[in-house]
Each structure stands twice: as structure tokens, then as C-alpha cells.
Amino acid sequence: MQASFLLVSIFPILMVAAAIFDLTSFKIPNILSGALLALFPVFLLAMALSGHAMGWSGILDHVMGGGLGLIAGMILFAFRVVGGGDAKFFAVTCLWLGLHAMSDYALVTSLTGGALTFGLLALRSVPLPLFLAKLPWVLRLAEPKGAVPYGVALAAGALIVLPDTELFRMTIVG
């Protein structure tokens, strides 16, 4: 399997899947975070086999990003700011993006999360059209005191930041 295929196809598909699951059910299945975690070593191997080995310092950058993401996610989960699925998804996404991209990822995710929240506030302030009011997941989104499916912002932030990462430059640009 080619590293570029994993990065520009499988990674975005898993991001979008997580966003859709969170939007429609307020849950990010563990299988998605697990798949991202399991595919990262496969990605590293594919890079090495293609002659673009990352090197130990690069691998450490990504492992530290994932570790810091896990700690941050656990703290946010402990204070009930995010759900457990969001915390795990954030950590494994940070593994892929790396430590050096984390500040950009956090900023972009905060901005997309803010836009998502404002969009939900607008949705919650108007009556739903009848065809939307028949969809259970839309009704959950429209609940006045309902939660925000933050996995949508996490996935969007990752996809926006990805092209500016060292990982992307190494894999795609060469």
C-alpha cells in the first residue's frame, strides 16, 4: 500500500466518517480511532519502502503529538468539555499531524468548532422544516440545550491543516 494513498485517501475517509458518525449519533466509534492508530505504523512502513523514511526524530514528533493530544483530550474529558470519543479521536489525529502541527490544528479546530456552534445555535432558534423534523438525528441536533458534535470540527480542522504539515510535504511533494 502506498503512503500517499493512505494519506490522501484513507485518512480523509476516516476523518469524514468520524464527522458523519458524530453529527448523526453524537458518537465516534472506537473502530475509527483504532483504525487511524493501527494505520499509522503501516503508513510509516509504506513511507520507508518508498524511500522516504521519516527518521526517528520525525517519528518522535508524531508520537509526542499523539501523547500530548491524549493528555489534553483526557483533561478535557475529565472536565466534561468533550466526550470520550472526541478525546481519543483528537489524540490519534494529533499522532498523524505531529507535534509541530498541533497549534495550527488546535486553532483551526477551535474556529471550525465555533462556526459549528453558531450554526447549531441558529438551527436551534428557528422551527425545523417538516421534512427535517422527521429525522431523529436532526431533532437531536436541534435540541435547545443539546450537545455539539465536536468530532465534526476535529475532522474539519485536520483536513484543513493536513496539506500544511511536514508529513504531507514528505509524502506528496516528495
C-alpha positions in Angstrom: 0.0 0.0 0.0 1.4 3.4 -0.9 1.9 6.0 1.7 0.4 8.7 -0.4 -2.8 6.6 -0.9 -3.1 6.3 2.9 -2.6 10.0 3.5 -4.8 11.4 0.8 -7.5 8.7 0.7 -7.8 6.6 3.7 -7.0 9.3 6.3 -9.6 11.8 4.9 -12.2 9.0 4.5 -11.8 8.1 8.2 -12.0 11.8 9.2 -15.2 12.3 7.2 -16.7 9.0 8.6 -16.0 10.2 12.2 -17.6 13.6 11.4 -20.7 11.9 10.0 -21.0 9.5 12.9 -20.6 12.3 15.4 -23.1 14.5 13.6 -25.8 11.8 13.4 -25.2 10.0 16.7 -23.0 12.1 18.9 -20.6 9.2 19.0 -17.3 8.5 17.3 -16.9 4.7 17.1 -13.8 3.3 18.6 -13.2 1.4 15.4 -12.4 4.7 13.6 -9.9 5.9 16.1 -8.5 2.3 16.3 -8.1 2.2 12.5 -6.3 5.5 12.5 -4.0 4.3 15.2 -3.3 0.9 13.5 -2.7 2.5 10.1 -0.1 5.0 11.3 2.7 2.3 11.6 1.5 0.9 8.2 1.9 4.4 6.8 5.4 4.7 8.3 6.4 1.4 6.7 5.0 2.4 3.4 7.0 5.6 3.5 10.2 3.7 4.3 9.5 1.2 1.5 9.1 4.1 -0.9 12.4 5.6 0.1 11.0 8.4 2.2 11.7 7.1 5.6 10.7 9.6 8.3 13.6 9.0 10.7 13.5 8.7 14.4 13.2 12.4 15.2 10.2 12.7 12.8 8.6 9.6 14.4 9.2 11.0 17.8 7.5 14.3 16.7 4.4 12.3 15.8 4.4 10.1 18.9 4.8 13.2 21.1 1.9 14.9 19.2 -0.3 11.9 19.9 0.8 11.7 23.5 0.2 15.4 24.1 -3.1 15.1 22.3 -4.1 12.2 24.5 -3.2 14.1 27.7 -5.1 17.2 26.5 -8.1 15.0 25.5 -8.1 13.2 28.9 -8.1 16.6 30.7 -10.9 17.9 28.6 -12.9 14.7 29.1 -12.3 14.8 32.8 -13.8 18.3 32.9 -16.7 17.2 30.7 -15.7 19.6 27.9 -15.6 16.8 25.3 -16.8 13.2 25.1 -14.5 10.2 25.3 -14.7 9.5 21.6 -13.7 13.1 20.9 -10.7 12.8 23.2 -9.5 9.5 21.6 -10.1 10.9 18.1 -8.2 14.1 18.9 -5.2 12.1 20.2 -4.9 9.8 17.2 -5.4 12.7 14.8 -2.5 14.5 16.6 -0.4 11.4 16.1 -0.9 11.7 12.3 -0.5 15.5 12.2 2.5 15.6 14.5 3.6 17.9 17.4 4.6 20.7 15.1 1.1 21.0 13.6 -0.8 20.8 16.9 -1.0 24.5 17.4 -2.4 25.1 13.9 -4.7 22.1 14.4 -6.0 23.4 17.7 -6.6 26.9 16.3 -8.3 25.8 13.1 -10.4 23.2 15.1 -11.4 26.0 17.5 -12.5 28.2 14.7 -14.5 25.4 12.9 -15.9 24.4 16.3 -17.1 28.0 16.9 -18.7 28.1 13.4 -20.4 24.8 14.1 -21.7 26.0 17.4 -23.0 29.3 15.9 -24.7 27.2 13.2 -26.3 25.0 15.8 -27.5 28.0 17.8 -29.1 29.4 14.6 -30.7 26.0 13.9 -32.0 25.8 17.4 -33.6 29.3 17.2 -35.9 28.6 14.3 -38.6 26.0 13.8 -37.5 23.0 11.8 -39.0 22.4 8.4 -41.3 19.4 8.5 -39.1 17.2 6.3 -36.1 17.7 8.7 -38.3 17.3 11.8 -38.8 13.7 10.8 -35.1 12.8 11.1 -34.2 11.7 14.6 -30.6 12.9 14.3 -31.6 16.4 13.2 -34.1 16.5 16.1 -31.1 15.7 18.5 -29.0 18.5 16.9 -31.9 20.9 17.2 -32.5 20.3 20.9 -32.1 23.8 22.6 -29.7 22.5 25.3 -28.2 19.8 23.1 -24.6 19.0 22.8 -22.3 20.0 20.0 -20.9 17.1 17.8 -17.3 18.4 18.1 -16.0 15.5 16.1 -17.1 17.4 13.1 -14.8 20.3 14.0 -12.0 17.9 14.8 -12.2 16.2 11.4 -12.6 19.5 9.5 -9.6 21.0 11.4 -7.5 18.0 10.5 -8.4 18.1 6.8 -7.7 21.8 6.6 -4.3 21.6 8.4 -3.1 18.4 6.7 -1.8 20.0 3.5 0.5 22.3 5.5 2.1 19.5 7.5 5.6 18.1 7.2 4.1 14.7 6.8 2.1 15.9 3.7 5.2 17.6 2.2 7.3 14.4 2.7 4.7 12.1 1.3 3.0 14.1 -1.5 5.5 16.7 -2.6 8.5 14.3 -2.1 
